[in-house]
């Protein structure tokens, strides 16, 4: 067990953002230390949560001493704000993923980081260390007319920015001053064939994203005294849904330990029927029937397909696509969260037969 916690912030010191296809964890230190693309169960692009040295990260942090950090969500949305109160002023990072709509001609996956000056002048450091395939691949980097392109064996990502980007030994870096009222935009996206190369406007992306989440949470029928907490929980559950299929995953992470230093480090980026049932019950109680209908369609397909084309029985867990081949593997090159190894991806529990303890 490695007791060194440097580079491994507490799990609780993270916010979650997503686009109903995948998700990212953002630490209170301004670091995205977990992000898989283009799906929840895809290999990670940033994975320093599981190995601070090899996993890869995207960090935005003031260069002057920071006195206090606050992290919160923009009201009734999944737009995350990390605000740094520094010696030279106050600056905040607004993190979100644009929710993709199939009918949108600009339909593509976008992770947005918007830096805004609140008070004073703060010099900011940006460090993008992409490490694809769970930290096994440092992608090729080349400049494009719009920024930087990361070329991996199975994934291509484009990084656009409002500031000049430097390439340094496989990483991308930038340093710049942010004055009160300034906005600096970074967009990491999965390019799509035929997508336009027009300038990306941060305010438009921000407004479209907050509008989507507010329309969705506006359908809630909860009218009790705990509205803020209940709606925050509902927004989090919605982030765990895979909109194209209707699947609801158990968690957006893999390899995190049940106990620091222990070996029970499972991959939960799959549909665990029990967990999905609890999530579905909560959403139904709040009036979100569309999610229930989508999941029931997904579940009906599982019962119809069954094993080898035969009906049932229902398995313990499935992939987002409803497959049961969740080949469990250990990633021996990763140190694990705070030294908790082995890191596992896939989940052999899909082959388990779990009986009802009440014998019903």
C-alpha positions in Angstrom: 0.0 0.0 0.0 1.2 3.5 -0.9 0.3 6.0 1.8 1.4 8.9 -0.4 -1.8 10.9 -1.3 -0.1 13.5 -3.5 -1.9 13.6 -6.8 -4.8 11.6 -5.4 -7.5 14.0 -4.1 -10.3 12.5 -2.0 -13.0 11.0 -4.2 -15.5 13.4 -2.5 -13.5 16.3 -3.8 -14.8 15.8 -7.3 -17.7 17.0 -9.4 -19.3 15.0 -12.2 -20.2 16.3 -15.7 -21.4 14.4 -18.7 -23.4 14.3 -21.9 -25.5 11.2 -21.6 -22.9 9.2 -23.5 -19.9 9.5 -21.1 -18.8 11.5 -18.1 -15.8 13.2 -16.5 -14.6 13.8 -13.0 -13.3 17.3 -12.1 -11.4 17.7 -8.9 -11.4 20.8 -6.7 -7.8 21.3 -7.8 -9.1 22.0 -11.3 -8.0 18.7 -12.7 -10.0 16.4 -14.9 -8.5 13.1 -13.7 -11.1 10.7 -15.2 -12.6 10.9 -18.7 -13.4 8.1 -21.1 -14.4 8.8 -24.7 -16.7 8.4 -26.6 -18.6 6.2 -24.1 -18.7 5.4 -20.4 -17.0 2.1 -21.0 -14.4 3.3 -23.5 -10.7 3.4 -22.5 -9.7 6.5 -20.6 -8.2 9.6 -22.1 -7.5 11.1 -18.7 -7.0 8.6 -15.9 -4.7 10.1 -13.3 -7.3 9.1 -10.7 -5.9 5.6 -11.1 -2.2 6.5 -11.6 -1.0 10.1 -11.0 2.1 9.6 -13.1 0.9 7.5 -16.1 -2.9 8.0 -16.2 -3.0 11.5 -17.9 -4.9 14.6 -16.8 -6.1 18.0 -17.8 -5.3 20.6 -15.1 -6.3 24.3 -14.9 -4.9 26.1 -11.9 -3.7 29.6 -10.9 0.0 30.2 -10.7 -0.3 32.4 -7.6 -1.1 31.1 -4.2 -4.7 29.9 -3.7 -6.4 30.8 -0.5 -9.7 29.0 -0.9 -11.5 26.8 -3.5 -15.2 26.4 -3.8 -16.9 23.9 -6.2 -20.6 24.0 -7.0 -23.1 23.5 -9.8 -24.8 26.2 -11.7 -28.4 26.1 -10.4 -30.6 23.4 -11.8 -27.9 22.1 -14.2 -24.9 19.8 -14.5 -22.6 22.7 -15.3 -19.8 22.6 -12.7 -18.1 25.7 -11.4 -14.7 25.5 -9.6 -13.9 29.0 -8.1 -10.3 29.8 -7.0 -9.9 32.6 -4.5 -6.2 33.5 -5.0 -3.9 36.1 -3.7 -4.1 38.1 -7.0 -7.8 37.8 -7.5 -10.7 35.4 -8.2 -11.0 33.1 -11.2 -13.4 30.3 -12.0 -13.5 27.3 -14.3 -16.9 26.3 -15.7 -16.9 22.7 -16.8 -19.6 20.9 -18.8 -20.2 18.6 -21.7 -22.6 19.6 -24.4 -25.5 17.3 -24.6 -25.6 15.9 -28.1 -28.8 15.8 -30.0 -29.0 13.3 -33.0 -30.9 15.8 -35.2 -28.3 18.6 -34.6 -26.0 19.1 -37.7 -23.2 20.0 -35.2 -23.8 16.7 -33.4 -20.4 15.7 -31.8 -19.0 15.2 -28.4 -17.6 18.2 -26.7 -16.0 18.7 -23.3 -15.9 22.4 -22.5 -13.7 24.3 -20.0 -14.5 28.0 -19.7 -12.2 30.2 -17.6 -13.8 33.4 -16.3 -12.2 36.3 -14.5 -14.2 37.4 -11.4 -11.8 39.8 -9.7 -8.3 41.1 -10.1 -5.8 39.6 -12.5 -4.9 35.9 -12.1 -2.2 34.1 -14.2 -3.5 30.6 -15.0 -1.6 27.5 -16.0 -3.1 24.9 -18.3 -1.6 21.4 -18.7 -3.2 18.8 -21.0 -1.6 15.4 -20.8 -3.7 13.0 -22.8 -2.9 9.3 -22.2 -5.2 7.1 -24.2 -6.1 3.4 -23.7 -5.9 3.6 -19.9 -2.5 5.4 -19.9 -0.8 3.0 -22.3 -0.8 5.4 -25.3 0.6 8.9 -25.6 -1.2 10.1 -28.7 0.5 11.8 -31.6 0.1 15.6 -31.6 -0.2 17.9 -34.6 -1.3 21.4 -35.1 -4.5 22.2 -37.1 -5.9 25.5 -38.3 -8.2 25.4 -35.2 -5.8 24.1 -32.5 -4.3 20.8 -31.6 -5.2 17.3 -32.8 -4.5 14.2 -30.6 -4.2 11.1 -32.8 -4.6 7.7 -31.0 -4.9 4.3 -32.5 -8.7 4.2 -32.0 -9.6 7.7 -31.1 -9.0 11.2 -32.4 -9.6 14.4 -30.4 -9.4 18.0 -31.3 -8.5 20.8 -28.8 -9.6 24.3 -29.6 -8.6 27.3 -27.5 -8.8 31.1 -27.4 -5.1 31.3 -26.4 -1.9 30.1 -27.9 -1.1 26.5 -27.2 2.4 25.1 -26.8 3.4 21.5 -27.4 6.0 20.2 -24.9 7.2 16.6 -25.1 3.8 15.1 -25.9 1.8 17.4 -23.7 -0.1 20.7 -24.4 0.5 23.7 -22.2 -0.6 27.3 -21.9 -0.1 30.2 -19.5 -2.0 33.5 -19.6 -3.5 36.3 -17.5 -7.2 36.4 -16.8 -8.5 39.8 -15.9 -11.9 40.6 -14.4 -14.5 40.1 -17.1 -12.3 38.0 -19.4 -13.4 34.6 -20.7 -11.0 32.0 -22.1 -12.5 28.9 -23.8 -11.1 25.4 -24.3 -13.1 22.8 -26.2 -12.0 19.1 -26.5 -14.1 17.3 -29.0 -14.5 14.1 -31.0 -14.5 15.3 -34.6 -17.2 14.1 -36.9 -17.2 13.9 -40.7 -18.8 16.9 -42.2 -18.8 19.0 -39.1 -18.1 22.7 -39.6 -14.9 24.5 -38.6 -16.7 27.6 -37.5 -15.6 29.4 -34.3 -17.1 27.9 -31.2 -18.8 30.4 -29.0 -18.6 29.6 -25.3 -21.6 31.6 -24.2 -23.8 29.8 -26.8 -22.6 26.4 -25.6 -23.1 27.4 -22.0 -26.6 28.6 -22.5 -27.6 25.6 -24.6 -26.3 23.2 -22.0 -27.9 25.0 -19.0 -31.2 25.3 -20.9 -31.2 21.5 -21.6 -30.7 20.6 -17.9 -33.2 23.1 -16.7 -35.9 21.9 -19.2 -35.2 18.3 -17.9 -35.3 19.0 -14.2 -38.3 21.2 -14.8 -40.4 18.1 -15.4 -39.9 17.0 -11.8 -43.0 16.6 -9.7 -41.3 16.8 -6.4 -42.7 19.7 -4.3 -41.2 18.9 -0.9 -38.9 20.8 1.4 -35.7 19.1 0.2 -36.0 20.3 -3.4 -32.4 21.3 -3.9 -31.0 18.1 -2.7 -33.5 15.9 -4.4 -33.1 17.6 -7.7 -29.3 17.4 -7.4 -29.6 13.7 -6.9 -31.9 13.4 -9.9 -29.5 15.3 -12.1 -26.7 13.0 -11.0 -28.8 9.9 -11.8 -29.6 11.4 -15.2 -25.9 11.7 -15.9 -25.6 7.9 -15.5 -28.1 7.2 -18.3 -26.9 6.3 -21.8 -29.5 8.2 -23.9 -29.0 6.3 -27.2 -29.7 2.9 -25.7 -31.8 3.7 -22.5 -29.3 1.9 -20.3 -28.5 3.1 -16.8 -25.0 2.4 -15.5 -24.0 1.8 -11.9 -21.2 4.3 -11.8 -19.0 6.2 -14.3 -15.7 4.9 -12.8 -13.5 1.8 -12.9 -10.8 0.5 -10.6 -11.6 2.5 -7.5 -11.1 0.6 -4.2 -13.8 -0.3 -1.8 -11.0 0.2 0.8 -7.8 2.0 0.4 -5.0 -0.5 -0.3 -7.4 -3.3 -0.9 -7.9 -5.4 -4.0 -11.7 -5.1 -4.4 -11.3 -2.6 -7.2 -14.2 -3.2 -9.6 -15.4 -1.7 -12.9 -18.9 -0.4 -12.5 -19.4 1.3 -15.9 -22.1 -1.2 -16.8 -25.8 -1.9 -16.2 -26.1 -3.7 -12.9 -29.8 -4.7 -13.0 -30.2 -4.2 -9.2 -28.7 -0.7 -9.2 -30.6 0.3 -12.3 -33.9 -0.8 -10.7 -33.2 1.5 -7.7 -32.3 4.4 -10.0 -35.4 3.8 -12.1 -37.6 3.8 -9.0 -36.2 7.1 -7.8 -36.7 8.7 -11.2 -40.2 7.4 -11.5 -41.2 8.7 -8.1 -40.1 12.2 -9.3 -42.1 11.9 -12.5 -39.4 11.2 -15.1 -41.3 8.6 -17.2 -39.2 9.0 -20.4 -36.2 7.5 -18.7 -38.3 4.6 -17.3 -39.8 3.9 -20.8 -36.4 3.9 -22.4 -34.9 1.6 -19.8 -37.9 -0.8 -20.1 -37.3 -1.0 -23.9 -33.7 -1.8 -23.2 -34.6 -4.4 -20.6 -37.3 -6.0 -22.9 -34.6 -6.5 -25.5 -32.5 -8.4 -23.0 -35.3 -10.7 -22.2 -36.1 -11.3 -25.8 -32.5 -11.9 -26.8 -31.5 -14.0 -23.8 -28.4 -16.2 -24.1 -27.5 -17.4 -27.5 -30.7 -16.1 -29.0 -33.0 -17.8 -26.4 -35.2 -16.0 -23.9 -33.7 -15.3 -20.4 -32.7 -15.8 -17.8 -31.9 -12.2 -16.8 -28.2 -11.7 -16.0 -26.7 -9.8 -13.1 -25.2 -7.1 -15.3 -24.7 -6.2 -19.0 -22.8 -3.8 -21.1 -24.5 -0.6 -22.3 -25.3 -2.5 -25.5 -26.8 -5.4 -23.6 -23.9 -7.8 -24.1 -22.8 -10.2 -21.3 -19.1 -10.6 -22.3 -17.5 -8.3 -19.7 -14.0 -9.9 -19.9 -12.3 -8.9 -16.6 -8.7 -7.8 -17.0 -6.1 -6.3 -14.7 -4.2 -3.2 -15.8 -0.8 -4.0 -14.2 0.8 -0.8 -15.5 -1.4 1.4 -13.3 -0.5 2.0 -9.7 -4.2 2.3 -8.6 -5.9 5.0 -6.5 -3.5 5.8 -3.7 -1.7 2.5 -4.3 -4.8 0.3 -4.4 -4.1 -2.4 -7.0 -4.8 -4.3 -9.1 -6.8 -1.9 -11.3 -9.5 -3.9 -13.0 -11.6 -3.2 -16.1 -14.5 -5.4 -17.2 -16.4 -7.3 -14.6 -16.6 -11.1 -14.2 -19.7 -10.7 -12.0 -21.6 -10.8 -15.3 -21.1 -14.6 -15.2 -22.4 -15.0 -11.6 -25.8 -16.5 -10.7 -27.1 -14.5 -7.7 -30.0 -16.2 -6.0 -32.8 -14.5 -4.0 -31.8 -14.9 -0.4 -35.5 -15.2 0.6 -35.9 -18.2 -1.7 -38.7 -16.5 -3.7 
